[in-house]
Each structure stands twice: as structure tokens, then as C-alpha cells.
Amino acid sequence: LLLGGVGAGQSATLITLDQAIDLGLAHNHTLRAQRTLIQQNQAEEITANLRPNPTLVGDAQFIPIFQPNNFSSDYLNESQQFDLGLGYLFERGGKRQRRLQAAKDQTAVTVSQVTDAERTLAFNVGQQFVNVLLAESTLQFAEQDLKGFQQTVDVGEAQYKAGAISEGDYLKIKLQLLQFQTDVSSARLARVQALVSLRELLGYDAVPANFDVIGDLAYQPLQASVEDLQAKALNLRPDLRAARLGVTAAQSQILLAQANGKQDVTGTGDYTHVAGVSSASLFFSMPLPIFNRNQGEIARTRFALTQAQETQQLASDTVLGDVSNAYEGLKSNDEVVQLYVTGYLKQAQDSRDISEYAYHRGAATLLDFLDAERSYRATQLAYRQALASYMTAFEQLKTAVGTRNLP
């Protein structure tokens, strides 16, 4: 992070847009909470890969509780029965492997969903960063405009004292100063609010209270066609990748449902001691798949696969639509910016300068001068808003394509 001065004896942490996005990705609490979903899924992979626990069974029969005189070694050996058995469930159909694969596929979906949340956060940070730039640019212009108009007030005061203008015209000029002072106060408040909103996105612990941003409202042309951007988006968008992985996860669920339709075998080995004789026994049991073959779950997962495939197609269409809308929005804002750059800014500046020059020499009325001043101020503010809208549209296009790097 860069350090720069913001006042006498005071310094602030200055961050660029890229640094702001990195801080947001590292410290935003909503995103950090979503990332725990990946760890939760990875823990479910451990659960899915666990084998069944063996079962230990033991019993003692014919205990002479009501004939305590019979408690003897001979009675225990000849009359009492002892059993000790160990059982284990043998899973058939590759259930454990299918469970593990299904869990891994779901983890992959979650990873892409979290990546998509990062994409959304990057846009929100970028958008709010532009809002801060707009607020600071507006504040700088308001302060410069106030300083310039203060000079006009001073000139008007000198003219009034010299008898060149009436007291009424002088008071009109001085009252107009209130608008410039109000603009400065409003711009300062907007800047503070924009920085607070940005800090909320980054995380309050990510930056100090007196942080500021580095950058200016600037025009950056786009050198790419909508077709190229759509093709790039189809390869990069994490929400589309999540939808594609959702199809794979749905296929894994079908295989798991089919594996669960296989009946498991339970095997048990017993040791028995009765009537002075020790013996061993082997048992096994398996449900007969006459009624329940998991056919309902198999059917459900097949419909779920169709749902996932339709969701994937919808996500693909959404990506194409997002890029197209963002591209057209950027072009529209580009046209507005060019209108100001190629004519209206200079015309507003020239109109104000001419009116001011003419007014000071008595060739124009005070109302003409104040009207030109208001038009100039409105044009400058509208130009800054147009630049901010263009930069925001550029951020929207980056988000729609799924990359921070556009040609």
C-alpha cells in the first residue's frame, strides 16, 4: 500500500482499484463465510468415504441370579451359556466409491459458486470505487468553482464600491455564492459516504478509518467485438462452469442411487460356550430386493439430471445476454462521453468565459452571466457523471465476461 499526505501532520493509506479488489476478496466477511462452504463439502467427502463400523455382540445366558448358591466354576462351565460375535456390513455396488465421487463433484460445484461470488464482489468493489472517484472529482470541481466564483464576488464588490454596478446586482452575485458553498458541503458529505460504503465492502478491518483511493475518472476505450467477448465469457464465467459441473454432479447422483439399489450383506462370526463345549458359528443376512430396489430415488435423480441440463442451458443463455447488455450499455455511455469531449465541454467553458468578460465590461446583463455560470457548472458535473457511468459500465462488462482484463 502507498502512503500519501492528506493534511498537515496527517497521512492516509491510499489504495488503487486492484488493491481494493484484493482487499475485498481477502477480508469481506460475506465472502469469507461463503468460502467455508468449500471446507464443509470437503468434510462431507471424508464422511462419504468412511467404511461401516463393525458390530460387536456379546451375551451371557442362564445366570443364576435367583439361585446364588449355584455361582460356581462348574455351573459357569457346564450350565451357563456365553456368546461373543463380530459382525460387519459388506457394501455392494461400489457404494462408498460412488458416495465419494458424488461428494467431490458437489465440492467442485461449490468452488465455482464461491468463485462466482468473488466475481460479484469484485464488481461491487469496482462500482463503489468509481463512486468514490466521482465524489472526489465533484468535490475538487466544487472547491475550484467556489474559489473562482469568490473572485467574481470580489470583483463585483469592487465594482459596487466604485459605482459601476448597483447594490441589487452585487447582492444577486453574493447570494449566488451560497449555491457554490452548498455544492462544496454536499460534495464533502458524498465523498465521506462513498468511502464508508467502500470500506464496508472491503471489511472494516481491511483498511484504516482515514484511507483514501488513488485514481481519476478516465476514459478507457474498448477494443473488442461483442462476439469475441461472448466467446470469452462462455469459457470464463464461473456461474456457467458451476452449472456445467452441476450436470456432472447430477450424473454422479444417478450412479449413487443405482449403487444404493444393490442390497448389502451382513456377515457375523460368533463364538459360543455352552455345556462345557466351545464352538464357532458363521451367519450372513441380506434383504431380498423384491419391493424396494431404490427405484424411486433412481427416477428422481434422472429427473434431477434433466433439471441440471436445463439449468446449464439457461446459464449459457444468461451469459450471452449479460455480455450483450453490458456491451450495449458501454457503447451508449461511450457515446454520451464523446458528446461532452467533442463539443459541449468547450462550448460551456467558452460561453461562461464570454459572458463573464462581457458582463465585467457592461456588454451583458447579470442574469446572462449567472445563467452561463450555472450552465457551465451543470455541464461539468454531468460530464463527470457520464465518465463515472462509463467506468461503471466497463466494470459491468468485465463482470459479464468474467475477467478483469479486457482488450
Secondary structure as UniProt FT lines:
FT   STRAND          2..7
FT   TURN            8..9
FT   STRAND          10..15
FT   HELIX           17..27
FT   HELIX           29..48
FT   STRAND          55..61
FT   HELIX           68..70
FT   HELIX           73..78
FT   STRAND          81..90
FT   HELIX           95..162
FT   HELIX           167..202
FT   TURN            204..206
FT   TURN            209..210
FT   STRAND          212..213
FT   HELIX           226..236
FT   HELIX           238..260
FT   STRAND          265..274
FT   TURN            275..276
FT   STRAND          277..285
FT   TURN            289..290
FT   HELIX           295..339
FT   HELIX           340..344
FT   HELIX           345..360
FT   TURN            361..362
FT   HELIX           366..401
//
